[in-house]
Amino acid sequence: MAHWTDSIVGDRMTVDREFNDHVMNSRFSSQEWGLIMTATEFEIEHADDPDQARIVANTDKVPQIIPELDNIRKQMGSMGGAPQESGGGSGGSGLVDSIKGALGLGNGGGEKATDEKLEDAERLTQAYADALQEHLESKGKWEQVRLAYQE
């Protein structure tokens, strides 16, 4: 079903530009957002029902990249970019912290922050999916895309 997205590449680029303000007003940098979008897959829920069909963001893979979001934030902070999030970090290596976190060996203090990041990422990606669908509808492409998804 990936081929349905090939037909909307230009539309995605337009929505990306329009959605940039949402990203700028979120907790995520543009680099972090890019990584979140890479881990997000878009699907059409109820594609066989024209009245209920809608684009949804499948964020099942996003939890896997949350540690990398922290690394991006640390790198940007060390280069004078975005401020680092406080969270009682141990000051250790980003790679080591990521591995510890993936294995469940972290200090435990970052679990709430991780959950909040994941929730924010899920909200933002669904808002993007909604904006994409609105764009497709406004351009008269939604029906064609919905049908292509079913093939």
C-alpha positions as CSV (number, residue, x, y, z in Angstrom):
1,M,0.0,0.0,0.0
2,A,3.0,2.3,0.0
3,H,2.4,3.3,-3.7
4,W,-0.6,5.5,-2.7
5,T,1.9,7.9,-1.0
6,D,3.9,8.2,-4.2
7,S,1.0,10.1,-5.8
8,I,1.0,12.8,-3.1
9,V,4.6,13.7,-2.7
10,G,4.0,17.2,-4.0
11,D,1.1,17.6,-1.7
12,R,3.1,16.4,1.3
13,M,5.8,19.0,0.4
14,T,3.1,21.7,0.4
15,V,1.7,20.6,3.7
16,D,5.2,20.3,5.2
17,R,5.7,24.0,4.4
18,E,2.3,25.0,5.8
19,F,2.7,22.8,8.9
20,N,6.1,24.3,9.8
21,D,4.5,26.8,12.2
22,H,3.0,24.0,14.1
23,V,6.4,22.4,14.5
24,M,8.0,25.7,15.4
25,N,5.4,26.1,18.2
26,S,5.9,22.5,19.5
27,R,8.5,21.1,21.8
28,F,10.4,19.6,18.8
29,S,13.1,21.1,16.6
30,S,12.9,20.7,12.9
31,Q,15.5,18.0,13.1
32,E,13.6,16.1,15.7
33,W,10.4,16.5,13.7
34,G,12.1,15.1,10.7
35,L,13.1,12.0,12.7
36,I,9.6,11.6,14.0
37,M,8.2,11.8,10.5
38,T,10.7,9.2,9.3
39,A,9.3,6.8,12.0
40,T,5.7,7.6,11.2
41,E,3.7,5.8,8.6
42,F,0.4,7.1,7.2
43,E,-2.6,4.9,6.7
44,I,-6.2,5.5,5.6
45,E,-8.6,4.2,8.2
46,H,-12.0,3.0,6.8
47,A,-10.7,3.5,3.3
48,D,-13.7,1.5,1.9
49,D,-16.2,4.0,3.4
50,P,-16.0,7.4,1.7
51,D,-17.8,9.1,4.7
52,Q,-15.6,7.7,7.4
53,A,-12.2,7.4,5.6
54,R,-9.5,9.4,7.1
55,I,-5.7,9.6,7.2
56,V,-4.2,8.4,10.5
57,A,-0.7,8.5,11.7
58,N,0.7,5.1,12.7
59,T,3.3,6.0,15.3
60,D,4.1,2.4,16.4
61,K,7.8,3.0,15.5
62,V,8.2,6.4,17.2
63,P,9.0,5.0,20.7
64,Q,12.1,3.4,19.2
65,I,13.5,6.8,18.2
66,I,12.7,8.8,21.4
67,P,16.2,8.2,22.7
68,E,17.6,9.6,19.5
69,L,15.5,12.8,20.0
70,D,17.4,13.3,23.2
71,N,20.7,12.9,21.4
72,I,19.6,15.5,18.8
73,R,18.7,17.9,21.6
74,K,22.0,17.4,23.4
75,Q,24.0,17.9,20.2
76,M,22.0,21.1,19.4
77,G,22.6,22.4,22.9
78,S,26.3,21.7,22.7
79,M,26.5,23.7,19.5
80,G,24.6,26.6,21.0
81,G,21.3,25.6,19.4
82,A,18.2,24.5,21.2
83,P,18.4,24.4,25.0
84,Q,18.8,21.0,26.6
85,E,15.8,19.7,28.4
86,S,16.3,19.4,32.1
87,G,15.5,16.0,33.4
88,G,18.1,15.0,35.9
89,G,20.4,13.5,33.3
90,S,23.5,11.8,34.5
91,G,25.8,13.7,32.2
92,G,26.8,10.5,30.6
93,S,27.3,9.8,26.9
94,G,24.3,10.1,24.8
95,L,25.0,6.7,23.1
96,V,25.5,5.0,26.5
97,D,22.3,6.6,27.9
98,S,20.4,5.6,24.8
99,I,21.5,2.0,25.1
100,K,20.8,1.9,28.8
101,G,17.3,3.4,28.2
102,A,16.6,0.8,25.5
103,L,17.5,-1.9,27.9
104,G,15.5,-0.4,30.7
105,L,18.6,0.3,32.7
106,G,18.2,4.1,32.8
107,N,17.8,6.1,36.0
108,G,14.0,5.9,35.6
109,G,13.6,9.7,36.0
110,G,13.2,10.2,32.3
111,E,10.2,7.8,31.9
112,K,7.6,10.6,32.4
113,A,9.4,12.9,30.0
114,T,9.6,10.1,27.4
115,D,5.9,9.4,27.7
116,E,5.2,13.1,27.3
117,K,7.4,13.3,24.2
118,L,5.7,10.3,22.7
119,E,2.2,11.8,23.4
120,D,3.3,15.1,21.9
121,A,4.7,13.4,18.9
122,E,1.5,11.4,18.4
123,R,-0.7,14.5,18.7
124,L,1.5,16.4,16.2
125,T,1.7,13.7,13.7
126,Q,-2.1,13.2,13.8
127,A,-2.5,17.0,13.3
128,Y,-0.2,16.7,10.3
129,A,-2.3,13.8,8.9
130,D,-5.5,15.9,9.4
131,A,-3.8,18.8,7.6
132,L,-2.8,16.5,4.8
133,Q,-6.3,15.1,4.3
134,E,-7.8,18.6,4.4
135,H,-5.3,19.7,1.7
136,L,-6.1,16.7,-0.5
137,E,-9.8,17.4,-0.1
138,S,-9.4,21.0,-1.0
139,K,-7.5,20.0,-4.1
140,G,-10.1,17.5,-5.1
141,K,-7.6,14.6,-4.8
142,W,-8.9,12.8,-1.7
143,E,-11.2,10.4,-3.5
144,Q,-8.4,9.3,-5.9
145,V,-6.0,8.9,-3.0
146,R,-8.5,6.9,-0.9
147,L,-9.2,4.6,-3.8
148,A,-5.5,4.1,-4.6
149,Y,-4.9,3.1,-0.9
150,Q,-7.4,0.2,-1.4
151,E,-5.5,-1.2,-4.3
